[in-house]
Amino acid sequence: MSVHTRGPVMLVDDDPDLRDSLQLVLEMRGYEVFAARDGKDALDQLAKGPLPCVVLLDLMMPGMNGVEFRDRQLGDPRIKDLPVVLLTGAGAHAVEPRVAAGTVVLRKPFDFDRLFDLLDSLC
Amino acid sequence: MGAGDKGDGETIGRDEEVLRAICDVSNEGIMIHDGGVILSCNAALGVMFGYEPESLKGRSVLELAAPDYQDFVRANYESKLPLTYLVWGTRSNGTRFRAEIRARTLSAPSGELRVAVIRDLSGSDAAAGERATTVSLLRATLDSTTDGILVVDIAGLVTLYNERFLKLWKIPIDKMAAATDVDAMKFVAQQLIDPASFFSRVSALYHAPETESIDTLEFTDGRLVERYSRPQRIGDRIIGRVWSFRDVTAQRRAEHTLELAVQMRDEFLGIASHELFTPITSLAVAIRGLRDSTDATTDEALRTRLFRNAERQVARLARLVQELLDVTRIDGGRMGLIIDDVDLCEVARDVLERFAPELQRDQIEAHLSADQPVVGRWDRTRLEQVATNLVGNAIKFGRGRPIHLTVSLVDGRGELAVRDQGIGIAHDQQTLIFERFQRAVSSRHFAGLGLGLYITRQIVESHGGTLRLQSVEGEGSSFTVRLPMCVPGEVRP
């Protein structure tokens, strides 16, 4: 629909409905969105395509989860410096400091203005 | 006393005289008898029982015992053991009194003789009476406590124990008579899982008589017994050691069960909040999208997508809340069924239709084979829930491979089978998954409350049916529901 003038933003979440609606919302704000269903999908896309300016990363996912994605990312010089925003389920266990280090943590359901501000500053 | 020279004869005569004098001045009754026939006695015995001492000679000792104690007294002297015991005696005027007997058997040239010393414990002997009261109080206390108690003296001889101690360690009473603690330890060793460490701790305690100690013993039969040990003292002097044993099996099991329940609850709350917040977040995102799309430039198809999405989240939330409510109802035993004529084929067909968008999106094939209507007296909504849970699992764990549903009539029962070719379930997990809050795979990898199969099983069982699982890890799972054509106990209209 709209012309993408900002981004791209990579969105990694296993929940198809959340992925779909968040992609729409971000696209309406002018962002190009690369959607990935798990960590492996995200790594595959990052290996092949252009790099996004930020990765919105869910932690609890089937297949490769967010923690494993983060480990792989930090081990790959090409993508290790990509900014990451962690999207975590509220009430779930606190994010381990090792995982949270160097990221911004947003708890679900997240504060949109905070998210939009973050994206504005990163993209 | 046989032949001897004159000097020996004199010595013996003097010794006899001395002994007789001692006997005469004693407050306690003293007698010598041969197989129960009194050979001699002292004056005190006569006074105690109300006879002329001379007249007692040749009588049976049993005449001095209360009638109900005569067998006991006979058994005691026939045992020839050195004994101390309490009996009731009978005086010449017929009154009964409590007496303490100390007796032992002597070897004499003419045969074996028994010497008995009798102490009157009746009211006139206040100190002895008080002691008897204390002893009986102690005995009653020991026998009524739920702990097994063993007291050993400093030399390691058993001084005291109660019945509970014998029961706890399954020690026959004869094994315990005149046993040393070493004997007792040997007997108990075979009952312990780790006797070596028990013995090393026991021996450490003997080397440190001051020490108090506590630990828990594991029995081979699964019991857990708490052991406590402390020194027995008179004033500052340690004269022995008291051991007490308490069976804590039930208590420890309850604690363990409670711990597991708390752990399971915490885990469940973690999963539940994640599961509830996911649709809430999706709903919030969709609403935000709708809010941002109010200007005329937004195309209608996009708005419809967001609306549909929002509706799906509401349905998801409703389903989650329904699951939680179902579990509460099942736990409270309040799952009422609304019975009607229900075609199992229709149920399967409707449920598959409801999954159509999801199946389409994930490009999963689903096949239903149902040759003829299978109509029974069941709760339609609950069976839809069963089919929904089973198909939902087949999609979730089916690795995108085809899913097969079969409805048939087998041996007069309605049967619904749902088969997938997915990840399967490990053998050791196959019974667990039907329990509350259980799932075979990590919650990090698959969404859901882990309540589905538990609820499914409860629904099937409340219909009098069975739920069977066949699964090979890596190859897929097949769940089969079998239902009697009407719910047991339901009166057909």
HADDOCK unambig.tbl for C-alpha pairs under 7 A between the chains (distance, minus, plus):
assign (segid A and resid 17 and name CA) (segid B and resid 282 and name CA) 6.36 0.50 0.50
assign (segid A and resid 17 and name CA) (segid B and resid 309 and name CA) 6.30 0.50 0.50
assign (segid A and resid 18 and name CA) (segid B and resid 282 and name CA) 4.49 0.50 0.50
assign (segid A and resid 21 and name CA) (segid B and resid 282 and name CA) 6.92 0.50 0.50
assign (segid A and resid 21 and name CA) (segid B and resid 285 and name CA) 6.13 0.50 0.50
assign (segid A and resid 21 and name CA) (segid B and resid 286 and name CA) 5.43 0.50 0.50
assign (segid A and resid 21 and name CA) (segid B and resid 306 and name CA) 6.29 0.50 0.50
assign (segid A and resid 22 and name CA) (segid B and resid 285 and name CA) 5.89 0.50 0.50
assign (segid A and resid 25 and name CA) (segid B and resid 289 and name CA) 4.84 0.50 0.50
assign (segid A and resid 60 and name CA) (segid B and resid 444 and name CA) 5.22 0.50 0.50
assign (segid A and resid 60 and name CA) (segid B and resid 445 and name CA) 6.99 0.50 0.50
assign (segid A and resid 61 and name CA) (segid B and resid 444 and name CA) 6.08 0.50 0.50
assign (segid A and resid 61 and name CA) (segid B and resid 445 and name CA) 5.50 0.50 0.50
assign (segid A and resid 62 and name CA) (segid B and resid 444 and name CA) 6.42 0.50 0.50
assign (segid A and resid 62 and name CA) (segid B and resid 445 and name CA) 3.61 0.50 0.50
assign (segid A and resid 62 and name CA) (segid B and resid 446 and name CA) 5.65 0.50 0.50
assign (segid A and resid 63 and name CA) (segid B and resid 445 and name CA) 6.37 0.50 0.50
assign (segid A and resid 89 and name CA) (segid B and resid 274 and name CA) 5.11 0.50 0.50
assign (segid A and resid 89 and name CA) (segid B and resid 277 and name CA) 6.28 0.50 0.50
assign (segid A and resid 90 and name CA) (segid B and resid 273 and name CA) 6.89 0.50 0.50
assign (segid A and resid 90 and name CA) (segid B and resid 274 and name CA) 6.62 0.50 0.50
assign (segid A and resid 90 and name CA) (segid B and resid 277 and name CA) 6.83 0.50 0.50
assign (segid A and resid 91 and name CA) (segid B and resid 270 and name CA) 6.10 0.50 0.50
assign (segid A and resid 91 and name CA) (segid B and resid 273 and name CA) 5.70 0.50 0.50
assign (segid A and resid 91 and name CA) (segid B and resid 274 and name CA) 6.79 0.50 0.50
assign (segid A and resid 92 and name CA) (segid B and resid 270 and name CA) 5.13 0.50 0.50
assign (segid A and resid 92 and name CA) (segid B and resid 273 and name CA) 6.88 0.50 0.50
assign (segid A and resid 92 and name CA) (segid B and resid 274 and name CA) 6.18 0.50 0.50
assign (segid A and resid 108 and name CA) (segid B and resid 277 and name CA) 6.51 0.50 0.50
assign (segid A and resid 108 and name CA) (segid B and resid 281 and name CA) 5.99 0.50 0.50
assign (segid A and resid 109 and name CA) (segid B and resid 277 and name CA) 6.50 0.50 0.50
assign (segid A and resid 109 and name CA) (segid B and resid 280 and name CA) 6.63 0.50 0.50
assign (segid A and resid 109 and name CA) (segid B and resid 281 and name CA) 4.43 0.50 0.50
